[in-house]
Amino acid sequence: MRHPLLLHSVSYAGLWGQAFLPIDLFVAKARALGYGGVMLMAKRPHVSPLDYGADARAALRRQLRDSGLHHNVLAGYCDLTAGLDKREIPHKEIQLSYIRDLCQLAADLEIGIVRLFTGYEYPHASYGEQWNLIVDTLREASAIGGGLGVTLGVQNHHDVAGGFEAMHDLLHAVDSPHCKALFDAWAPALQGANLAEAAALLGNHTVHTTIADYQLRPRYQYQPALIHYEARTPAVVAVPMGEGFIDYAAFLRILESNGFSGSIAYEMCSPLIGGGSMENLDRCAKRFLEWAAALG
């Protein structure tokens, strides 16, 4: 595959009962497995701006460069609508301060893309007010990123603009050359949306996409009065690439035909079939590279 292939450090962050690697060992792992870059989790226990002073940034920059990992993304974790129930606290400024720190960290690490989320939808304000807050924040954040030579990539993860049509609207509302999409297939697939239509609409806006494959597990709640079961929202289980229900081959083909030429990251950011041992994580990380190579 001609796209740079990245491994997301969240996969080895010790979350969901999975094995943990500190960031230097993770970078070495990504290189040993054959990846061309990494997606670095910009929070503890990995690359938090709070923990990375000038010396630590220089050391990590050298390691990335010496390892030949030149296609990297810094993954931020924000919620741009947080705190609407407490209006006296400057939550927008707090979010922008974190984003500014992310952009500076990325610039210091010679990373050109910072991943952002939008916001969860809260009952303390109207949808329109929350939408406008996100647009205004992303406009200001884009100016910050642009000034540091960094592109902000909005991932379709949180509630607001979680649908692909709304994500398209959001990017046009922000209207900045420094704000692009990090559009993923798993959200529209789980939402029951038309994956081909989504990829066609967002292809020329997308600079990076993150991949994980899943199977659905039906859930039921027993209703004793009816001596029957009531269906619940299915659970999602992460599986090795090619074993899930998402047609990533078609998604990437349509994304490419509509202008996508960016990087692709693999992540294991939920409970994984086979467990969270280092051996299983490595097996799945290798499987992704094999799957990508088979696509040609």
N, C-alpha and C positions, 0 to 999 in steps of 0.2 A: 504494500500500500504506500502511495506517495506522500501521504500525510505524516507529519511527525507524530509518533506514538509516545504518550506520557503515562506515567504511573502516579496515581494520586496517593499522597502520603497518609491520608486519612485511613487507607486500607491497613496500615501498620501502626496505627496510633493507639492501639490497646482498647479501643471502644468495642461495644457489643460482645465482650468476652474474647476478643481477638488478641493475638500476640502483638507485643509492642517492640518497636525499634526506635531508638533516638534518631534524630534527623540525619546525622552523619552516616550512620549505618544504613538508614533507608536509602540515602543517595547512592551508597556503594551497592546496595541490593539492586536498585533500578538499573544501574550500569551493568552489573553482572548478569542480569536477566536479559539484557539486550534492548532496553528502552532508549529512546533518543532524547528524553526529557522527563521532567517531573512536575507534578502539580503539588505545591506545598501548602499544607494546612496552616493558615495564618492565625493560629491560636495555640494555647498550651494544650498538650505537651510538646508541640512541634515549634513552628516559627512564629511565636508571638512577638510583635514589635516591642513589647515591654522587656523582653528578655534578650533582644539582639541589639547590642551596642555596636559601635564602629568596628571593634576587633572581631566580634562574632560574625558580623555581616561580611567583613573582608574574608574571613576564613571560609564561610559558606560559598561566597562568590568564587573563590579560588577552587574549591572542591567541585563546584558545578562545571567550571571552565575546564579544569584538568580531567574531569570525567567524561568530557565530550557531550555533556547534557546542555545543549544550547537552546532547546525549545521548551521553555518553562512558563508556568502560570502560577500566580500567587492567589490562593483561595481565601477570600475574606468571608466573614460571617456577620452579617448585619441584619437588622430589622428596622426599616426606615419609618415604620408606623408605631414603634414601641413608645409607651409613655403617654399616650393620648388621654389617659385617665388622670394624669397629673400634669396639668398645663404649666404649672409654675417652674417645672424643671426643664432646662433647655435641651431636650432630647435630640432635636435636629442638630444642634451644635455638637452634641456628644457623638452622634453618628458621623458627622462630617470630620470631626477630629480623628476618629478611628480610621476613616477612609483616607484622610490626609497621611496618617502614619503608614497605612498600607502602601500608598503610592510612593512615599519616600523609601520605604523598605524595598519595594519592587525595583525602584530606580537604582538603589545601592547594590542590589543583587543582579542587576542587568537583566531584569525580567520585564517584559513589555506589556503584559496583561494582568489585570487584577480582577478577580471574580467577585461580583456583588450579588446579593439577593435584593428583592424589593421589600415587601413588608407583609406581615400577617394582617388579616382583616379583623378589626376590633369593634366592639359595640359602642365605643365611646365617641365615635364620630361617623358621619355619613361616608358612604363609599366615595362620593365625589371629593370630599375633603381629604380623605386618605390618598386618593389618586393624585390630587394636586400637590400634596405634601411630598409624595415620592418623586413626581416630575421635577418639582423645584429643587429637591435635594440632589437628584441625579444631575441636573443642569449645573449646580454649583460644584458638585464632585467632579464632573467632567472637565470643568475649567481647571480644577486643581490637578487632575491627572494629566491633562494636556500640557500643563506648564512643566511637568516633570517627565514628559515623553512617555506617558503610560496611557494605555487604552483601558477603559472600564468595560468589563463584559458582564451583562446582566443575565443571570441564569433563571430559567423558568422553574422556580422551586417553591417560593412562598405563595400566599393566597392571591395577592393583588397582581394582575397580569400573569397569572398562572396558565391561562388559556393562550393558545398561540395567536389568536386574533388580537387579544388584548396586549400581548407582548409586542406585536407589530405596531399597534396604536401607541404604546408607550415609547418605543424608540423614535417614532415620528414626532411625538409630543416633546421629548427631550431635545431632539434635533441637534445633536452634537456629533462631529466627526470622531470624538474621543469616547463615545458611548455606543457600544455594539452589543450583539447578542452572544451569549454562550448557550445556544439553544440545544436542549437535550430531547431525545426521543421518548424517554421513559415516562415523562409527565403526560404528553398527549396520549400515549398508549394506554396508560392507566386511567385516563379520563374518558376513554372511549372515543377520542377524536379521530379524524381522518389523518393518518400519519403522512400520507403522500401530500395532501393539501398543506399540512403544516410545514413540511420540509420545503415545498415549493415557495411558500410565502416568506419564510425566514432565511432561505439559503444565502441571499446576497447580503444579509445583515450579520451573519454568524462568522465569528473569528475562531471559535473553539467549541467543541462539543465533548461532553463526558458520557461514558458508556458504562452500563451495568445491565446484566440480563437477569430476568426474574421469571418465576412461576407463581401462579396464584393458588392459594389453598382456600377452598370454600369453608365458611364458618357458619355455625348454626347455634341458636339458643333454644333450649327445650322449653316448650309451653305446656306445663302439666295439665292445665284445664282443658286443653285441646288434644292432649296425648299426641303432640306433633312438634315439629321443629320450625322455627322462624329463621329465615335466611338473614345473615349479617354481611357486612362488607368483607370481602375476602381478604385474607392475610397475604402479604407479599414476601416471598422468600428468594434471596439472591442465589443464583446458580451459575456454573461456569458458562462462558460465552458459547452461544449456539444451542444451549439447552433450554432457553426461555421462550416466551411467547412474542417478544418484540422483534419485528422484521428489520433488523439493523442494516442488513445489506441493501434493502430497498430504500431505507431512510437515507443512508449515506449517498447512494447513487443519485437520488433526487436532490439532496442538499447540494451535491457537487454540480449537478447540471444547472442549478440556479445560482451559482456563484461562490459556493463555499470552497475555500482552499486552505483552511486553517489546520490546527492541531486537534488530536483526539486523545482523551485521557481515559484510562480504565480505573474504576474505583470499586472497592469492596466496602461499602459504607452501611451495612445492615447485617443481621444474622445470615450466615452463609451455610449452604448445604455442605456437609462434611466437617463443620466446626471451624473454630478459630485458631487452630494450630499453625505454626509457621510453615509446616509442610503443606497444609491445605491452601494457605494464602499464596505460597510460591507456585503451587500447582495451578491455581486459577490465574495468577498473573502470567504464567507461561502460556496457558491455554489461550489467553486473549491475543498474544502475539502470533500464535499459530493460526488462530481464526482470522486475524487481520491479513496475514500472509496469503491465506487461501483465497481472499477476495481479489488479490492481484493488484 
